[in-house]
Amino acid sequence: MLMSKIVHLFSFDIKLLRYLYFFPFIAYLLCAILMLVFGARFDSPFMTYNFVQGVAVPIAGWHLVFLYSSLYEEGAKETLIVYYRKVLVLDIVRYIVLHGFFIFLLVGLSVWIIGSDFFTKMIISHLILLFLFFQLVGIALLSAINSLEITLAIIASYTLVEVVTQGTFMPWPHLFIFEEFAEPVSLGFTYLFLSVGILVSIVQLWWKFK
């Protein structure tokens, strides 16, 4: 019963989003190609890993943003809000599992390129928090801003600036890790901000869909 419902929901999502549905998977494929082509040429393993944490993980959260953007089209909220209340938790779980699988594959590719020693407990725990953060923060922002374009612009702008400048442009604590021996205080703030972001996103979604 549950499996048939999940299959039905995925089929519905594909019909709803059409070509947009495949955007994250195309991004994963491009990440894999770039990692294979350039990974061995980088001096720092973080340059290879950045394709995972700085591209694949943020884009993994876009599916839910695309799906729920229809809720904020003119005149649609009153009609759709009842349906989305019923499936919100299942939608989040579905896409965490789906994208978690693809992120796992990209991590496996990273291990093949840069070795398993790179993936310390710090890196793994941070990656899990970062993945959960981006799965939730996009849809939470969308529910607060009510605009697909602004939501994606905020996420894309922040991620692009952070990854391109390796966290040197913006002064506040960062969500990404760009060096193996990060300062304990800076690393602590990164974990704190990710954890707070996840909790605030959960509260925001509960408040909007209760």
Summary of the structure (lengths in Angstrom):
residues: 210
radius of gyration: 17.6
end to end distance: 25.2
largest distance: 53.7
contacts: 612
relative contact order: 0.12
helix: 84%
strand: 0%
